[in-house]
Amino acid sequence: MTHKPQIKVPATYMRGGTSKGVFFRLDDLPEAAQVPGPARDKLLMRVIGSPDPYGKQIDGMGNGSSSTSKTVILSKSSQPDHDVDYLFGQVGIDKPFVDWSGNCGNLTAAVGAFAISNGLVDAGRLPQNGLATVRIWQANIKKTIVAHVQMTDGAVQETGDFELDGVTFPAAEVQIEFMDPADGEGPMFPTGNLVDDLEVPGVGTLKATMINSGIPTIFVNAEDIGYSGTELQDDINNNADALEKLETIRAHGALRMGLIQNLDEIAARQHTPKVAFVAKPKDYTASSGKLIAAGDIDVLVRAMSMGKLHHAMMGTASVAIATAAAVPGTLVNLAAGGGDRTEVRFGHPSGTLRVGAEAKQVDGAWTATKAVMSRSARVLMEGWVRVPGDAF
């Protein structure tokens, strides 16, 4: 039997925030993968090493976690007053699918740097030194994001002293502004309520804040589901009952938000919505061994990503947290002490993060105008990825 040889596809492996992913220029992809469809999905799955029943992605660029099973496709923007179109694909680990339903906020931090270094931003818009403003069109959710990228001697400055909990080494700070961050069409609170009674068979009726900002997210109180809000990954991810309970909450929340029409659809929609649980501040020890004091944070948040407790916090979920905190009466706002606020510092398994948001009422409905956070990014490897020629 004759097997096709491997092909080479130009690619860059980058860290953005607390995630890693394989970045492509659209016109560098094989012709069949330059358009949405099965060929593109199969190519990206093979690059990452999915589906892998072992859950390790040994034969690909993934690393067996939602934070590293990611792909990005970039091109010069087709939108007026934007520099780059950013399409994000969350690759399933043990199942054969690519979820295109949402954004990756962490990898957004790397989009501006990649766009500059790969000629996707007009040279006339770039300073020799100082901050470059990269206008990003997030194609999954059709929203504008603005990244401020440090430049030194005409090149992206990647090294620096900005520290981010969940990332071991410091790097240059990248400030990201999510403009009008409600995810996709429809209201920021899809049910019309800041807090709902969410009936979850086998779990009970839970108070829930369901929000569409950054990424669709379902917030519940930690104590209502038997947790403290200080849990680390092993407390949840090694407990099959806990994972099943949280996935059941996610499924019924997705149905209530109108993201799926029946519960069977949730299996193919692992990236969105997210489910998170919140609690009032308490002392805890982060996964690095660092002591986080209750007085150093406003609220505790733990979030699930692709069926597992995230090791830190997804960037898009951070936007949801900040936006919900800015709206008096949501579960996040109440756990943070209530009242009006334009920023929140929350505790997550790896440490803390400060993020800001502006929200206001328009004709009786809440809307978010902007969310701001800082991340960092750098190139880990660049060149080509190789995949078997018959893989897609």
Sequence and secondary structure as in RCSB ss.txt:
>XXXX:A:sequence
MTHKPQIKVPATYMRGGTSKGVFFRLDDLPEAAQVPGPARDKLLMRVIGSPDPYGKQIDGMGNGSSSTSKTVILS
KSSQPDHDVDYLFGQVGIDKPFVDWSGNCGNLTAAVGAFAISNGLVDAGRLPQNGLATVRIWQANIKKTIVAHVQ
MTDGAVQETGDFELDGVTFPAAEVQIEFMDPADGEGPMFPTGNLVDDLEVPGVGTLKATMINSGIPTIFVNAEDI
GYSGTELQDDINNNADALEKLETIRAHGALRMGLIQNLDEIAARQHTPKVAFVAKPKDYTASSGKLIAAGDIDVL
VRAMSMGKLHHAMMGTASVAIATAAAVPGTLVNLAAGGGDRTEVRFGHPSGTLRVGAEAKQVDGAWTATKAVMSR
SARVLMEGWVRVPGDAF
>XXXX:A:secstr
     EEEEEEEEEEETTEEEEEEEGGGS GGGSSSSHHHHHHHHHHHT S TTSS TTSS  SSTTTSEEEEEE
E SSTT SEEEEEEEE SSSS EE SS  HHHHHHHHHHHHHTT S GGG  SSEEEEEEEEETTTTEEEEEEEE
EETTEE    SB  TT SS B EEEEEEES   SSS SSTTS SSEEEEETTTEEEEEEEEESSSEEEEEEGGGG
T  S   HHHHHT HHHHHHHHHHHHHHHHHHTS SSGGGGGG  SSSEEEEEE    EE TTS EE GGG SEE
EEEEETTEE SS  HHHHHHHHHHHTSTTSHHHHHTTSS  SEEEEEETTEEEEEEEEEEEETTEEEEEEEEEEE
EEEEEEEEEEEEETT  
